[in-house]
Amino acid sequence: MTRVRSHCPLGRSAGFTLLEVLIAVAIFVVVGMLAMTGYNELTTQSERIEDNAKRTRAIQAAVMRMGQDFATLEPRAVREPLGGERSPALLAREKNEVLAELTRSGWSNPAGVPRPTLQRVSYRVQEQKLFRDYWPVLDRTMTEQPTQVMLLDRVKSVSLRFMGADRDWKEQWPPLGYSGRDASFVRPLAVEITLELEDWGKITRLVEVSG
């Protein structure tokens, strides 16, 4: 009978030792941790990019909205809710809670609701948020409340300047001391809008009033 000799060294069995298994597990854990860290970093960067993109779109939309309102400013005064006095087509006072209140044209009406194409809107900053309020009618009563739309947050301040017919900039409108017969519907030639944001700093836009 022929004997088959084993080529395995004496005292050693086939397979992995416990140390080899532990080393393999440790390598697997390290590689998994590195992969998870890279994935988390990639996810964080993607979320940061998306947040920045949303912020950019919000700022662009707010600036565009304000620019369109002032560009389409109409010489239409409105009746005050109380009394027979009329509020100017554009009313803006320094250090006032309401930045500006104005009458604009081009109010879209896709549903065909019976209402004018002119719209009365106002802008204000409250708790570092820029709001645009608008009313369903021009000559409103005390019972008619505005629709409030928050355009932008993290707003430190908003300032407006108005260029008069003399090509000089005014800090309020109608200009201080102006008492002409057209004071209720006189319009500036241009409006300078300056927004100061927490993350973007100052943004300035110059808007030419049409007509």
Secondary structure, DSSP 8 states (H G I E B T S, - for coil): -------S-TT--SS--HHHHHHHHHHHHHHHHHHHHHHHHHHHHHHHHHHHHHHHHHHHHHHHHHHHHHHTB----EE-SSSS-EE-SEEB-TT-SEEEEEEES----TT--S--S-EEEEEEEETTEEEEEE-SSSS--TT---EEEEEEESEEEEEEEEE-TTS-EESSBS-TT---TTTTT---SEEEEEEEETTTEEEEEEEE---
